[in-house]
Amino acid sequence: MARYLFSASYSTDGVRGVLKEGGSARRNAIGKGIEALGGNMEAFYLTFGKADAIVIAEVPDNTTAAALSLAVSASGGAGVHTTVLLTSEEIDAAAGLSVSYRPPGA
């Protein structure tokens, strides 16, 4: 399974929902949604700054990650930014691949 970082920024309605139901309810709802897609939530944090909440989760593939992101964004409660997380071993493997590339103007 692949790992992803989902960063969510709540809309005004989303903030109202958090105030009404609490952060634990959001964590539980997101966790159940991820499990229903065959994944597991590793971490859920509410944050200060550009994102209001972040989730680190393992889900089967990019399609599943996109489905989760689309569903949350379509709800109107939050906008989601999804980042693929790579292990150091995956980067080691990528560094070992030969890539034919010519930079612009070279």
MIGU-83150 format. One record per atom (N, C-alpha, C): residue number from 1; residue in one letter; chain; atom name; x, y, z. Coordinates in pm, 1 decimal, m for minus. Layout:
% residues N
NUM:a:A:CA:X:Y:Z
...
END
This chain:
% residues 106
1:m:A:N:84.6:m119.1:0.0
1:m:A:CA:0.0:0.0:0.0
1:m:A:C:88.4:124.5:0.0
2:a:A:N:34.1:231.4:m53.9
2:a:A:CA:104.9:358.4:m61.1
2:a:A:C:62.1:448.5:55.4
3:r:A:N:153.9:537.7:93.9
3:r:A:CA:126.6:630.9:203.7
3:r:A:C:104.9:771.4:147.5
4:y:A:N:12.5:843.0:210.2
4:y:A:CA:m22.2:977.5:166.6
4:y:A:C:m37.8:1069.6:287.0
5:l:A:N:m9.3:1198.1:261.4
5:l:A:CA:m38.0:1303.9:356.6
5:l:A:C:m153.8:1383.9:298.4
6:f:A:N:m265.0:1384.5:368.6
6:f:A:CA:m381.5:1463.0:328.6
6:f:A:C:m386.7:1586.4:418.0
7:s:A:N:m382.6:1704.7:357.2
7:s:A:CA:m392.7:1830.2:431.6
7:s:A:C:m528.0:1891.9:399.8
8:a:A:N:m604.5:1920.0:502.5
8:a:A:CA:m739.9:1973.2:483.1
8:a:A:C:m751.5:2113.5:540.3
9:s:A:N:m816.6:2199.9:464.8
9:s:A:CA:m849.5:2335.0:510.9
9:s:A:C:m1001.1:2343.8:518.7
10:y:A:N:m1051.1:2365.2:640.0
10:y:A:CA:m1195.6:2366.7:660.4
10:y:A:C:m1260.9:2490.6:601.6
11:s:A:N:m1377.8:2471.9:544.3
11:s:A:CA:m1462.4:2583.8:503.6
11:s:A:C:m1529.4:2636.9:630.9
12:t:A:N:m1604.9:2744.5:616.6
12:t:A:CA:m1678.8:2797.9:731.6
12:t:A:C:m1774.0:2692.4:787.1
13:d:A:N:m1843.1:2620.2:697.1
13:d:A:CA:m1933.2:2513.3:742.3
13:d:A:C:m1855.3:2401.3:810.9
14:g:A:N:m1737.0:2370.6:760.0
14:g:A:CA:m1654.3:2267.9:822.1
14:g:A:C:m1612.5:2306.5:963.7
15:v:A:N:m1576.1:2431.8:981.4
15:v:A:CA:m1539.0:2479.8:1115.4
15:v:A:C:m1658.8:2470.6:1209.2
16:r:A:N:m1776.1:2506.4:1159.7
16:r:A:CA:m1897.4:2495.3:1242.7
16:r:A:C:m1920.7:2350.1:1284.0
17:g:A:N:m1897.0:2257.4:1190.4
17:g:A:CA:m1912.9:2115.9:1222.4
17:g:A:C:m1815.5:2069.5:1329.2
18:v:A:N:m1691.4:2114.7:1320.1
18:v:A:CA:m1591.7:2078.1:1421.5
18:v:A:C:m1631.4:2136.2:1557.0
19:l:A:N:m1677.6:2260.1:1558.2
19:l:A:CA:m1720.1:2320.9:1684.3
19:l:A:C:m1838.5:2245.4:1745.5
20:k:A:N:m1928.0:2196.8:1660.2
20:k:A:CA:m2046.7:2125.8:1708.7
20:k:A:C:m2012.8:1984.3:1754.6
21:e:A:N:m1935.0:1909.1:1672.6
21:e:A:CA:m1910.6:1766.7:1699.1
21:e:A:C:m1777.5:1738.0:1767.1
22:g:A:N:m1681.4:1828.2:1754.0
22:g:A:CA:m1550.0:1807.8:1814.5
22:g:A:C:m1450.1:1742.8:1719.6
23:g:A:N:m1324.4:1757.4:1753.1
23:g:A:CA:m1216.1:1703.0:1672.8
23:g:A:C:m1214.3:1550.9:1669.5
24:s:A:N:m1250.0:1488.2:1779.9
24:s:A:CA:m1250.6:1341.4:1784.6
24:s:A:C:m1350.9:1282.4:1686.8
25:a:A:N:m1463.2:1349.2:1668.9
25:a:A:CA:m1563.9:1302.3:1573.1
25:a:A:C:m1509.1:1308.3:1431.0
26:r:A:N:m1432.4:1413.4:1399.7
26:r:A:CA:m1369.9:1425.4:1267.2
26:r:A:C:m1267.9:1314.3:1247.4
27:r:A:N:m1184.4:1291.6:1349.4
27:r:A:CA:m1084.4:1184.9:1341.6
27:r:A:C:m1151.9:1050.8:1316.5
28:n:A:N:m1257.2:1022.1:1390.2
28:n:A:CA:m1326.9:894.5:1375.8
28:n:A:C:m1393.7:880.6:1239.1
29:a:A:N:m1454.5:988.0:1189.5
29:a:A:CA:m1521.3:983.3:1058.9
29:a:A:C:m1420.1:959.4:946.9
30:i:A:N:m1308.4:1029.3:952.8
30:i:A:CA:m1204.8:1011.4:850.1
30:i:A:C:m1146.8:870.3:859.0
31:g:A:N:m1120.3:823.7:979.3
31:g:A:CA:m1065.7:688.5:997.2
31:g:A:C:m1157.4:581.9:940.5
32:k:A:N:m1287.5:594.3:965.4
32:k:A:CA:m1384.1:497.4:911.6
32:k:A:C:m1388.4:502.1:759.2
33:g:A:N:m1380.8:622.9:702.2
33:g:A:CA:m1381.2:635.7:557.3
33:g:A:C:m1259.3:571.3:493.7
34:i:A:N:m1144.7:589.1:555.8
34:i:A:CA:m1020.7:529.5:504.9
34:i:A:C:m1026.6:377.6:516.2
35:e:A:N:m1074.3:327.0:629.1
35:e:A:CA:m1087.2:181.8:647.2
35:e:A:C:m1183.5:121.1:545.3
36:a:A:N:m1292.2:191.9:514.9
36:a:A:CA:m1389.2:142.2:417.7
36:a:A:C:m1328.4:130.3:278.1
37:l:A:N:m1223.0:206.1:253.2
37:l:A:CA:m1153.5:200.3:124.1
37:l:A:C:m1037.7:100.2:126.0
38:g:A:N:m1025.5:24.5:234.1
38:g:A:CA:m919.3:m75.9:243.4
38:g:A:C:m788.0:m22.7:296.1
39:g:A:N:m790.7:95.6:356.3
39:g:A:CA:m668.1:155.3:408.6
39:g:A:C:m667.6:164.5:559.6
40:n:A:N:m565.9:230.0:612.2
40:n:A:CA:m561.7:256.0:755.9
40:n:A:C:m501.0:393.2:782.4
41:m:A:N:m554.3:460.7:882.3
41:m:A:CA:m507.5:593.2:920.3
41:m:A:C:m397.3:576.9:1023.3
42:e:A:N:m281.1:633.8:993.0
42:e:A:CA:m168.4:627.3:1085.9
42:e:A:C:m169.9:742.6:1185.1
43:a:A:N:m213.5:860.4:1138.0
43:a:A:CA:m212.2:977.6:1225.4
43:a:A:C:m317.6:1077.4:1179.5
44:f:A:N:m372.5:1148.7:1276.6
44:f:A:CA:m466.6:1258.1:1250.3
44:f:A:C:m431.7:1369.8:1347.1
45:y:A:N:m407.3:1488.2:1292.5
45:y:A:CA:m375.4:1604.4:1376.2
45:y:A:C:m453.3:1724.7:1328.9
46:l:A:N:m501.8:1804.2:1422.6
46:l:A:CA:m555.9:1936.3:1392.9
46:l:A:C:m438.7:2032.9:1408.2
47:t:A:N:m433.5:2134.5:1320.1
47:t:A:CA:m313.9:2217.8:1314.3
47:t:A:C:m348.1:2366.4:1308.8
48:f:A:N:m246.1:2448.2:1331.4
48:f:A:CA:m253.0:2591.9:1305.0
48:f:A:C:m191.3:2614.0:1167.6
49:g:A:N:m227.9:2721.6:1101.3
49:g:A:CA:m162.1:2753.8:974.9
49:g:A:C:m250.6:2730.2:855.0
50:k:A:N:m185.3:2703.8:741.2
50:k:A:CA:m257.1:2688.9:614.2
50:k:A:C:m354.7:2571.3:616.8
51:a:A:N:m312.9:2460.1:673.3
51:a:A:CA:m401.3:2342.9:687.4
51:a:A:C:m463.2:2343.4:827.0
52:d:A:N:m587.1:2300.4:833.9
52:d:A:CA:m654.6:2289.0:963.1
52:d:A:C:m642.8:2149.4:1021.6
53:a:A:N:m621.7:2051.8:932.6
53:a:A:CA:m606.0:1913.2:977.3
53:a:A:C:m514.2:1841.0:880.0
54:i:A:N:m436.3:1746.3:933.6
54:i:A:CA:m355.3:1660.8:847.3
54:i:A:C:m379.0:1515.7:886.1
55:v:A:N:m374.3:1431.6:784.4
55:v:A:CA:m391.9:1287.7:803.1
55:v:A:C:m280.0:1217.7:728.6
56:i:A:N:m217.0:1122.0:793.6
56:i:A:CA:m124.2:1032.5:725.9
56:i:A:C:m193.8:897.8:721.4
57:a:A:N:m205.9:844.9:598.9
57:a:A:CA:m279.3:719.9:581.6
57:a:A:C:m214.3:633.5:474.9
58:e:A:N:m233.9:503.3:490.8
58:e:A:CA:m199.3:406.7:387.8
58:e:A:C:m328.4:367.7:318.3
59:v:A:N:m328.6:379.7:186.8
59:v:A:CA:m442.1:333.8:106.7
59:v:A:C:m385.8:254.8:m11.2
60:p:A:N:m468.8:173.4:m74.8
60:p:A:CA:m417.6:82.1:m176.2
60:p:A:C:m341.3:145.6:m293.0
61:d:A:N:m385.5:264.2:m341.0
61:d:A:CA:m323.2:318.8:m461.6
61:d:A:C:m365.4:464.1:m482.1
62:n:A:N:m312.1:525.3:m588.5
62:n:A:CA:m343.4:665.2:m619.5
62:n:A:C:m492.0:686.9:m645.6
63:t:A:N:m556.4:590.9:m710.0
63:t:A:CA:m698.6:603.8:m739.9
63:t:A:C:m779.4:613.2:m611.0
64:t:A:N:m743.8:530.5:m514.5
64:t:A:CA:m812.9:532.3:m385.3
64:t:A:C:m787.3:663.8:m312.9
65:a:A:N:m663.2:711.0:m315.7
65:a:A:CA:m630.2:839.2:m252.6
65:a:A:C:m709.2:952.5:m317.6
66:a:A:N:m719.0:948.6:m449.7
66:a:A:CA:m795.5:1051.7:m520.5
66:a:A:C:m943.4:1045.0:m483.9
67:a:A:N:m998.0:924.6:m472.6
67:a:A:CA:m1139.2:908.9:m435.8
67:a:A:C:m1166.3:969.9:m298.3
68:l:A:N:m1077.4:945.8:m204.3
68:l:A:CA:m1093.7:1002.0:m69.2
68:l:A:C:m1086.7:1154.0:m73.6
69:s:A:N:m987.8:1204.8:m141.9
69:s:A:CA:m971.1:1349.3:m152.8
69:s:A:C:m1091.2:1415.0:m220.0
70:l:A:N:m1139.4:1354.3:m328.3
70:l:A:CA:m1255.8:1408.7:m398.5
70:l:A:C:m1380.9:1407.6:m311.5
71:a:A:N:m1401.8:1298.9:m238.4
71:a:A:CA:m1521.0:1287.9:m153.7
71:a:A:C:m1520.8:1394.0:m44.3
72:v:A:N:m1406.3:1413.6:18.8
72:v:A:CA:m1398.3:1514.0:126.2
72:v:A:C:m1417.4:1653.4:67.8
73:s:A:N:m1350.3:1682.6:m42.9
73:s:A:CA:m1362.9:1815.4:m103.5
73:s:A:C:m1505.3:1841.2:m153.5
74:a:A:N:m1568.9:1739.4:m212.8
74:a:A:CA:m1704.7:1755.2:m265.6
74:a:A:C:m1807.1:1778.7:m155.8
75:s:A:N:m1775.3:1738.2:m33.2
75:s:A:CA:m1869.3:1756.7:77.4
75:s:A:C:m1889.6:1903.6:111.2
76:g:A:N:m1794.3:1987.2:71.7
76:g:A:CA:m1804.1:2129.8:102.6
76:g:A:C:m1750.4:2166.4:239.2
77:g:A:N:m1715.0:2067.6:320.6
77:g:A:CA:m1665.2:2095.8:455.0
77:g:A:C:m1517.7:2128.8:461.2
78:a:A:N:m1443.4:2089.2:357.6
78:a:A:CA:m1299.6:2113.8:354.6
78:a:A:C:m1246.9:2097.1:214.0
79:g:A:N:m1139.1:2165.7:186.5
79:g:A:CA:m1063.2:2143.4:64.1
79:g:A:C:m942.3:2059.1:102.2
80:v:A:N:m902.2:1966.6:16.0
80:v:A:CA:m795.1:1872.7:50.4
80:v:A:C:m680.1:1883.8:m48.8
81:h:A:N:m559.7:1882.7:3.3
81:h:A:CA:m437.1:1874.1:m76.3
81:h:A:C:m374.1:1739.9:m41.5
82:t:A:N:m343.4:1658.8:m143.5
82:t:A:CA:m290.5:1524.3:m121.9
82:t:A:C:m145.4:1518.0:m166.8
83:t:A:N:m59.2:1464.7:m79.8
83:t:A:CA:83.0:1449.7:m108.8
83:t:A:C:120.8:1302.6:m97.5
84:v:A:N:184.3:1249.4:m202.2
84:v:A:CA:234.8:1112.2:m196.9
84:v:A:C:359.4:1111.8:m109.1
85:l:A:N:367.4:1016.4:m17.6
85:l:A:CA:484.2:1003.3:69.9
85:l:A:C:570.2:887.0:21.1
86:l:A:N:698.8:911.1:6.8
86:l:A:CA:792.1:809.4:m39.9
86:l:A:C:886.0:769.6:73.4
87:t:A:N:918.3:642.3:80.4
87:t:A:CA:1014.8:595.6:179.8
87:t:A:C:1156.1:625.7:130.9
88:s:A:N:1252.1:622.4:219.9
88:s:A:CA:1391.1:643.6:180.0
88:s:A:C:1436.7:532.5:85.3
89:e:A:N:1383.7:412.2:103.5
89:e:A:CA:1417.6:301.7:14.3
89:e:A:C:1365.6:324.6:m127.3
90:e:A:N:1247.5:384.9:m139.0
90:e:A:CA:1194.6:416.6:m271.8
90:e:A:C:1281.9:520.8:m341.4
91:i:A:N:1331.3:618.7:m266.2
91:i:A:CA:1421.2:718.6:m323.2
91:i:A:C:1553.8:654.5:m362.2
92:d:A:N:1604.6:561.3:m279.1
92:d:A:CA:1726.9:488.5:m314.8
92:d:A:C:1709.4:416.8:m447.8
93:a:A:N:1594.9:350.2:m465.6
93:a:A:CA:1568.1:278.8:m590.3
93:a:A:C:1558.4:376.7:m707.2
94:a:A:N:1493.6:490.6:m686.1
94:a:A:CA:1480.9:591.2:m791.3
94:a:A:C:1617.9:648.0:m828.4
95:a:A:N:1702.6:670.9:m729.0
95:a:A:CA:1836.2:725.2:m754.2
95:a:A:C:1920.7:627.4:m835.2
96:g:A:N:1888.6:499.4:m826.9
96:g:A:CA:1962.9:397.9:m899.9
96:g:A:C:1919.2:379.7:m1044.6
97:l:A:N:1811.5:447.5:m1084.7
97:l:A:CA:1763.8:435.3:m1222.5
97:l:A:C:1837.1:534.2:m1312.5
98:s:A:N:1867.6:492.5:m1432.1
98:s:A:CA:1932.9:579.6:m1529.9
98:s:A:C:1824.6:653.9:m1606.6
99:v:A:N:1834.1:787.4:m1608.2
99:v:A:CA:1734.8:869.6:m1675.1
99:v:A:C:1803.8:951.5:m1784.2
100:s:A:N:1751.9:943.5:m1905.2
100:s:A:CA:1802.5:1026.0:m2014.8
100:s:A:C:1727.1:1157.4:m2013.3
101:y:A:N:1800.5:1266.2:m1985.8
101:y:A:CA:1735.4:1395.6:m1974.1
101:y:A:C:1829.9:1503.4:m2023.4
102:r:A:N:1776.2:1599.8:m2097.0
102:r:A:CA:1852.4:1716.1:m2142.6
102:r:A:C:1783.8:1841.0:m2087.6
103:p:A:N:1855.7:1922.2:m2007.8
103:p:A:CA:1792.3:2043.2:m1955.4
103:p:A:C:1764.5:2145.3:m2066.7
104:p:A:N:1669.6:2234.9:m2045.6
104:p:A:CA:1637.4:2335.0:m2146.7
104:p:A:C:1761.7:2416.3:m2184.5
105:g:A:N:1780.3:2436.9:m2313.3
105:g:A:CA:1890.2:2520.0:m2362.3
105:g:A:C:2024.9:2450.3:m2368.3
106:a:A:N:2031.6:2325.3:m2326.6
106:a:A:CA:2162.0:2255.3:m2325.9
106:a:A:C:2189.8:2192.0:m2459.5
END
